[in-house]
Amino acid sequence: MFEILRKELNGFLNSLIAYIVISVFLTGIGLLMWVFPETSVLEYGYADMETLFALGPYVFMFLIPAITMRMFAEEKKAGTIELLLTKPLTDWQIILGKYFSGFLLVLFALIPTLVYYYTIYQLGNPVGNVDTAGVVGSYIGLALLGGVFTSIGVFSSLITTNQIVSFIIAVFLCFIFYTGFESLASINVWGAASLFLEQLGIVYHYRAMSKGLLDTRNLIYFLSVIGVMLMFTKFILGSRRW
């Protein structure tokens, strides 16, 4: 698994993919937090990072599929997937190696945003007047959200040989998992079942974690979605029908 992880990370770092993804993420979030008046922290005057944690998932919704779209699709198109599968590696080692390489790249993109927290911490009146517990919970939630989107991206890359198709499928599935269930639950036809439908979506659990309360139910939800998507990936990879 670690050899696959190292290979994938080297592939990212030796190309422009990693640098472009991280640069686009940091530039976009930086502009939203500090420049654009509609979302700027300096304009509305509250020492919090709501802009990052509210808009970050939508940025991830496009950037993470861009990272993962090549993982299996490119190898299948180039014919190198057969060579990979003949190596003394299990399916899980291949899948987890690719998954963790993408997830680590997402974490690398998040680390520089700690500068934003330090800046807001210093701008608080008095200094340090910021909801640190909420920020920590939101960071954990955003990292887990990135893990879910990465698992969806890896799955989407396996079911097609076209990177663009993989990207589109991953974006669609990320959107459905994030806000689709909440939008469906808002239709006034479900009655008591509307809360259950809302809880199936990511945004319900993500918002709960942003309050700073790390409920084990929310953690289990994120880990379960990641596990289910990786199991689907394992099932398709194990079928060898392409």
C-alpha positions as CSV (number, residue, x, y, z in Angstrom):
1,M,0.0,0.0,0.0
2,F,2.8,2.4,0.9
3,E,4.5,1.8,-2.4
4,I,1.3,2.7,-4.3
5,L,0.9,5.7,-2.0
6,R,4.4,6.9,-2.7
7,K,4.0,6.3,-6.4
8,E,0.8,8.3,-6.6
9,L,2.2,11.2,-4.5
10,N,5.3,11.3,-6.6
11,G,3.0,11.4,-9.7
12,F,1.2,14.4,-8.2
13,L,4.3,16.2,-7.0
14,N,6.2,15.6,-10.3
15,S,3.4,17.2,-12.3
16,L,1.5,20.4,-11.8
17,I,-1.6,18.8,-10.5
18,A,-0.8,19.1,-6.7
19,Y,0.5,22.6,-7.0
20,I,-2.4,23.8,-9.1
21,V,-5.0,22.2,-6.8
22,I,-3.5,23.7,-3.7
23,S,-2.9,27.1,-5.2
24,V,-6.5,27.3,-6.6
25,F,-7.9,26.2,-3.2
26,L,-5.9,28.7,-1.2
27,T,-6.4,31.5,-3.7
28,G,-10.1,31.0,-3.9
29,I,-10.7,30.7,-0.2
30,G,-8.3,33.7,0.4
31,L,-10.2,35.9,-1.9
32,L,-13.5,34.9,-0.4
33,M,-12.3,35.4,3.2
34,W,-10.4,38.7,2.8
35,V,-11.2,40.4,-0.5
36,F,-14.7,39.9,-1.8
37,P,-17.0,42.2,0.2
38,E,-19.9,39.8,0.3
39,T,-18.0,37.2,2.2
40,S,-15.0,39.1,3.6
41,V,-14.2,38.8,7.3
42,L,-13.0,42.4,7.4
43,E,-16.4,43.6,6.1
44,Y,-18.8,41.9,8.5
45,G,-16.5,42.4,11.5
46,Y,-16.9,39.0,13.2
47,A,-13.8,37.0,14.2
48,D,-14.8,33.6,12.8
49,M,-13.9,31.4,9.9
50,E,-17.4,30.7,8.7
51,T,-16.5,31.7,5.1
52,L,-13.9,28.9,4.9
53,F,-16.1,26.2,6.4
54,A,-19.3,27.2,4.6
55,L,-17.7,27.6,1.1
56,G,-14.8,25.1,1.5
57,P,-17.0,22.1,0.8
58,Y,-18.2,23.6,-2.5
59,V,-14.6,24.3,-3.6
60,F,-13.7,20.7,-2.6
61,M,-16.6,19.4,-4.6
62,F,-14.7,20.4,-7.8
63,L,-11.1,20.2,-6.7
64,I,-11.1,16.7,-5.2
65,P,-12.6,15.1,-8.3
66,A,-9.9,16.9,-10.3
67,I,-7.3,15.1,-8.1
68,T,-8.9,11.7,-8.2
69,M,-10.2,11.5,-11.8
70,R,-6.9,10.1,-13.2
71,M,-6.2,7.5,-10.5
72,F,-7.8,4.5,-12.2
73,A,-9.2,6.0,-15.4
74,E,-5.8,6.9,-16.8
75,E,-4.3,3.5,-15.9
76,K,-7.2,1.7,-17.6
77,K,-7.0,3.9,-20.7
78,A,-3.2,3.4,-20.9
79,G,-3.4,-0.3,-20.3
80,T,-1.1,-0.1,-17.2
81,I,-3.9,-1.4,-14.9
82,E,-3.2,-5.0,-16.0
83,L,0.4,-4.6,-15.1
84,L,-0.5,-3.2,-11.7
85,L,-2.9,-6.0,-11.0
86,T,-0.2,-8.6,-11.8
87,K,2.0,-7.3,-9.0
88,P,2.0,-9.0,-5.6
89,L,-0.5,-6.6,-4.3
90,T,-4.0,-7.1,-2.9
91,D,-7.0,-5.1,-4.2
92,W,-7.2,-3.3,-0.9
93,Q,-3.5,-2.3,-1.0
94,I,-4.1,-0.8,-4.4
95,I,-7.3,1.0,-3.4
96,L,-6.0,2.3,-0.1
97,G,-2.7,3.4,-1.6
98,K,-4.5,5.5,-4.1
99,Y,-7.1,6.7,-1.6
100,F,-4.6,7.9,1.0
101,S,-2.5,9.7,-1.6
102,G,-5.5,11.8,-2.6
103,F,-6.5,12.3,1.0
104,L,-3.0,13.5,2.0
105,L,-3.1,16.0,-0.8
106,V,-6.4,17.4,0.5
107,L,-4.8,17.7,4.0
108,F,-1.8,19.5,2.5
109,A,-4.2,22.0,1.0
110,L,-5.8,22.6,4.4
111,I,-2.7,23.1,6.5
112,P,-1.8,26.6,5.1
113,T,-5.3,27.8,6.0
114,L,-4.1,27.7,9.7
115,V,-2.6,31.1,8.9
116,Y,-6.1,32.4,8.4
117,Y,-7.0,31.2,11.9
118,Y,-3.9,32.9,13.4
119,T,-4.8,36.1,11.6
120,I,-8.4,36.1,12.9
121,Y,-7.1,35.2,16.3
122,Q,-5.0,38.3,16.3
123,L,-7.7,40.5,14.9
124,G,-10.2,39.6,17.6
125,N,-11.2,42.2,20.1
126,P,-9.8,41.4,22.6
127,V,-7.0,39.3,21.0
128,G,-8.1,35.6,20.9
129,N,-11.8,36.3,20.9
130,V,-12.6,33.5,18.6
131,D,-14.5,30.2,19.0
132,T,-11.6,27.9,19.0
133,A,-13.6,24.8,19.8
134,G,-15.9,25.5,16.8
135,V,-12.9,26.1,14.6
136,V,-11.3,22.8,15.6
137,G,-14.6,20.9,15.1
138,S,-15.0,22.5,11.7
139,Y,-11.5,21.6,10.6
140,I,-12.1,18.0,11.6
141,G,-15.4,18.0,9.8
142,L,-13.8,19.6,6.6
143,A,-11.0,17.0,6.7
144,L,-13.5,14.1,7.0
145,L,-15.6,15.7,4.2
146,G,-12.4,15.7,2.1
147,G,-12.0,12.0,3.0
148,V,-15.6,11.2,1.8
149,F,-15.2,13.2,-1.4
150,T,-11.8,11.4,-2.1
151,S,-13.5,8.0,-1.7
152,I,-16.2,9.1,-4.1
153,G,-13.6,10.3,-6.5
154,V,-11.6,7.0,-6.4
155,F,-14.8,5.1,-7.0
156,S,-15.8,7.3,-10.0
157,S,-12.3,6.9,-11.5
158,L,-12.6,3.2,-11.5
159,I,-15.9,2.9,-13.3
160,T,-14.8,4.7,-16.4
161,T,-11.8,5.0,-18.7
162,N,-12.4,8.7,-19.4
163,Q,-11.1,11.2,-16.9
164,I,-13.6,13.9,-17.8
165,V,-16.5,11.4,-17.3
166,S,-14.9,10.4,-14.0
167,F,-14.7,14.1,-13.0
168,I,-18.4,14.7,-13.9
169,I,-19.6,11.6,-12.0
170,A,-17.6,12.4,-8.9
171,V,-18.9,16.0,-8.8
172,F,-22.4,14.8,-9.2
173,L,-22.1,12.2,-6.5
174,C,-20.4,14.7,-4.1
175,F,-23.2,17.2,-4.6
176,I,-25.9,14.5,-4.0
177,F,-24.2,13.3,-0.8
178,Y,-23.5,16.8,0.5
179,T,-26.8,18.7,-0.2
180,G,-29.0,16.4,-2.2
181,F,-30.6,14.6,0.8
182,E,-31.2,17.9,2.6
183,S,-32.9,19.3,-0.5
184,L,-35.0,16.2,-0.8
185,A,-36.0,16.3,2.8
186,S,-37.1,19.9,2.4
187,I,-39.9,18.8,0.1
188,N,-43.1,18.8,2.2
189,V,-44.2,15.3,1.5
190,W,-42.2,13.1,3.8
191,G,-43.6,14.0,7.2
192,A,-41.7,12.4,10.0
193,A,-39.3,10.8,7.6
194,S,-37.9,14.1,6.5
195,L,-35.4,14.2,9.4
196,F,-34.2,10.7,8.6
197,L,-33.6,11.8,5.0
198,E,-31.7,14.9,6.1
199,Q,-29.5,12.8,8.4
200,L,-28.5,10.7,5.4
201,G,-26.7,13.7,3.9
202,I,-23.3,15.0,4.8
203,V,-24.3,18.6,5.5
204,Y,-26.4,17.6,8.5
205,H,-23.4,16.0,10.3
206,Y,-20.9,18.6,9.0
207,R,-22.9,21.4,10.5
208,A,-23.2,19.5,13.8
209,M,-19.4,19.2,14.0
210,S,-18.8,22.9,13.2
211,K,-20.4,23.7,16.6
212,G,-17.4,22.2,18.3
213,L,-19.2,19.1,19.7
214,L,-17.5,15.9,18.4
215,D,-20.4,13.5,18.6
216,T,-19.3,9.9,17.9
217,R,-22.4,9.5,15.7
218,N,-21.1,12.1,13.3
219,L,-17.7,10.6,13.2
220,I,-19.2,7.1,12.6
221,Y,-21.3,8.5,9.8
222,F,-18.3,10.0,7.9
223,L,-16.2,6.8,8.4
224,S,-19.1,4.7,7.3
225,V,-19.6,6.6,4.1
226,I,-15.9,6.3,3.3
227,G,-15.9,2.6,4.1
228,V,-19.0,1.9,1.9
229,M,-17.5,3.8,-1.1
230,L,-14.2,2.0,-0.8
231,M,-16.0,-1.3,-0.5
232,F,-17.9,-0.6,-3.7
233,T,-14.6,0.3,-5.3
234,K,-13.2,-3.1,-4.1
235,F,-16.2,-4.9,-5.5
236,I,-15.8,-3.4,-8.9
237,L,-12.0,-3.8,-9.0
238,G,-12.4,-7.4,-7.9
239,S,-14.8,-8.2,-10.8
240,R,-12.1,-7.4,-13.4
241,R,-14.7,-6.8,-16.1
242,W,-13.4,-4.0,-18.2
